[in-house]
């Protein structure tokens, strides 16, 4: 769907353009006011005019937060799986976590990366 942005919305940043694109919108023009938007809409064949995007920006921010939470949950699942694998080798839960945490700090890698390495190592050893 082709859209024209108006006013403060007209100067969309790259993140907003990407978010609009992910929802199937294509920004085909930017207008300073409604009159210019009407002219551009006719000239460029826009399907709609986006006048205020504050509510849209809120929606995009909520979607971003949801994605960050999903990523965090996925990382926690990996860490728990890696802990379980280390516990199968005789470590306590606290020692398994401490070992991964120490490796994370020593290598300056996220804990998720360490957990993935532990899981991969266990799979290779099978």
Secondary structure, DSSP 8 states (H G I E B T S, - for coil): -EEEEEGGGGS--HHHHHHHHHTT-EEEEEESSHHHHHHHHHHHT-SEEE---HHHHHHHHHHHHHHHHHHHHHHHHHHHHHHHHHHHTT--HHHHHHHHHHHHHHHT--HHHHHHHHHHHHHHH-
